[in-house]
Amino acid sequence: MKTFEEVIKSATPSLVVFIHSGEQDDKEVVDVVEEVRRKYDGRLNVLRVDESYDQRVAAPFSVSRYPTFVLMKEGEELMRESGKKSLSELSEMIERAF
């Protein structure tokens, strides 16, 4: 199994979704993220990071608002957006970066 760092440094783009397990909209965000995972299967890594449990992973990204979506490729941040997003909004973000 690859580490978080290995995945975000790969040539395949990665969508890193930072959530905080106490947030009210958490379930809805998780559902949309799963839709993104299915839609881009094989073309996009989708990683969900719960800041409540994965502070070591979240800290370098300086996330202050949840959810935060960070699109990465080869270790470089391509885009970042915060706040609840729909499938179409996330798809638009992803497509702009491809």
N, C-alpha and C positions, 0 to 999 in steps of 0.2 A: 504494500500500500504506500502510495506517495504521501509525502508530508505536505502541509499547507504551502510552504515556501516553494517546493518543487512544482506544485500545481500552478501557482500564480506566475511562475517564471517560465512556464511552457509556452510554446508557440500557439497553442489553442487558447483563445481568449477565455477569461474567467470573470464571472459576475460574483462578487463577494457581497453578501447581504448581511449587514450588521443589525442585529435585533437586541432587544433587552427583554428578557422573559416576563417582566412585570408590566409591560405595555399593554394597553387595552386592545389594540388592533393586531396583536401578535398572530392570532389564528388566521385572520384574513390575509395578512402579509405572507404567512407560510403557504397558504393555498395558492396565491398568485405566483410565488416563487416556484412551486411545484409545477404549475402550468408552464412557466418559462423553461424549466428543466426538460419537460416533455417536448415542447415546441422546438428547442434548439439541441436536442439529443445528438451527441456526437460532434457538434460544432462549437459547443460552449460548455465550459466547466461551471457549475453552479455550486457555490460554497456558502453555507449559512453559518454565521458566527454569532453565538449568543454571548454578548458582552458580560453577562452575569457569571458565566462559567469559563469563558475563554479570554480573560483579560490579557494574558501574555500575547495572544494573537491580535487582539483589538487595539492594544495600546499604541503600536507604531502608526496606526492609521488616524489617530486623534479624532475619533468619532465623538460628537457631542449631541447628536440628534438621532433618534431612532424612528423608523428604520433608515439606514443609509445604504445606498447601492453604489458599489465601486466596481467599475469595469477595468480589468487589467489584462495586459498581454506582455509576455516576456519580462515580467517583473515591473513593468511601468504602468502607472495609473493613467488610463485614457480619459475617463469621465467619472464624475461623482455627482450623485443627486440624493437628497434627503427627503423624507416624508413619504407617506403612503402613496403607492403608485398602482395603476391598473396594469393588466397584461399589455394593453396597447401602448401605454406610456413606457413601460420597460422595453417592449419590442422596438419602439422608436429609438430609444437610447442605444440599444444594442446595434440596431441596423446602421445608425450614424457612425458608430465606431468601426464597423466592418468595412 
